[in-house]
Structures are given as structure tokens and as C-alpha cells.
Amino acid sequence: MIFSSEVKLVKPDAAIFELALKESGAAAQSTTFVDDRLENVLAARRLGMDSVHFKHVSQMDNSDFNGSG
């Protein structure tokens, strides 16, 4: 887990996404990012991550993770 308060980085700063990818060993292209803030979703997409934007958890279902971003 990465805590903003510990690493002094916050979304949508690309550096926090890059740190998460580095620490997890995952490639951006094989990662799905989910958030309710559009600016965070767009930042993750710029790094090549599949990203899902939602406003409320009731909007989510498995079709949101089909890789289409």
C-alpha cells in the first residue's frame, strides 16, 4: 500500500501512479485504475493504464473491467 502522507505525493500527480507501478512490479498496460474523480482517471490513462471513472459504487459491475477504458 502507498499512502500519500508518507510519500508526499497525491493524485493526479503522475509520480504517485509511477511509484505504485514500480512498487507493484506491474506494467501500466496491465493495470486497471478505478476512481470517482475524472482528473485522476485521465492522469492514469495518460500513463497507459486502463481506467474506469464512476460517481457511485452502484454504477460498477464487471463490464467496467473489460479493458476498453
C-alpha positions as CSV (number, residue, x, y, z in Angstrom):
1,M,0.0,0.0,0.0
2,I,1.1,3.5,-0.7
3,F,0.0,6.3,1.5
4,S,0.1,9.9,0.1
5,S,1.0,11.3,3.5
6,E,4.1,9.0,3.6
7,V,5.4,9.6,0.1
8,K,4.3,13.2,-0.1
9,L,2.6,12.7,-3.5
10,V,-1.1,12.9,-4.4
11,K,-3.3,12.1,-7.4
12,P,-3.4,13.2,-10.1
13,D,0.4,13.7,-10.0
14,A,1.8,11.1,-12.4
15,A,4.6,10.4,-9.9
16,I,2.3,8.6,-7.5
17,F,1.0,6.4,-10.3
18,E,4.5,5.7,-11.4
19,L,5.5,4.8,-7.8
20,A,2.6,2.4,-7.5
21,L,3.5,0.7,-10.7
22,K,7.2,0.4,-9.7
23,E,6.4,-0.9,-6.2
24,S,3.9,-3.5,-7.6
25,G,6.0,-4.5,-10.5
26,A,3.0,-4.1,-12.8
27,A,3.1,-2.7,-16.3
28,A,0.7,0.3,-16.8
29,Q,-0.9,-1.6,-19.7
30,S,-1.9,-4.5,-17.4
31,T,-3.3,-2.3,-14.7
32,T,-6.9,-1.0,-14.1
33,F,-7.3,2.2,-12.1
34,V,-10.8,3.0,-10.7
35,D,-11.7,6.4,-9.2
36,D,-14.6,8.8,-8.8
37,R,-12.5,11.8,-9.8
38,L,-12.2,12.3,-13.6
39,E,-8.8,14.2,-13.3
40,N,-7.3,11.1,-11.6
41,V,-8.7,8.8,-14.2
42,L,-7.3,10.9,-17.0
43,A,-3.9,11.1,-15.3
44,A,-3.8,7.3,-15.1
45,R,-4.9,7.0,-18.8
46,R,-2.0,9.2,-19.8
47,L,0.4,6.7,-18.4
48,G,-1.3,3.9,-20.3
49,M,-3.4,2.4,-17.5
50,D,-6.9,1.1,-18.3
51,S,-9.1,3.5,-16.2
52,V,-12.7,3.5,-15.0
53,H,-14.5,6.6,-13.9
54,F,-17.5,6.2,-11.7
55,K,-19.6,8.5,-9.5
56,H,-21.1,5.9,-7.2
57,V,-20.3,2.3,-6.4
58,S,-23.8,1.3,-7.5
59,Q,-22.7,2.1,-11.1
60,M,-20.0,-0.5,-11.1
61,D,-20.2,-4.0,-12.4
62,N,-17.8,-6.4,-14.1
63,S,-18.4,-4.9,-17.5
64,D,-16.4,-1.9,-16.3
65,F,-13.3,-4.0,-16.4
66,N,-13.3,-5.1,-20.0
67,G,-10.2,-3.2,-20.9
68,S,-11.8,-0.6,-23.0
69,G,-11.1,2.3,-20.6
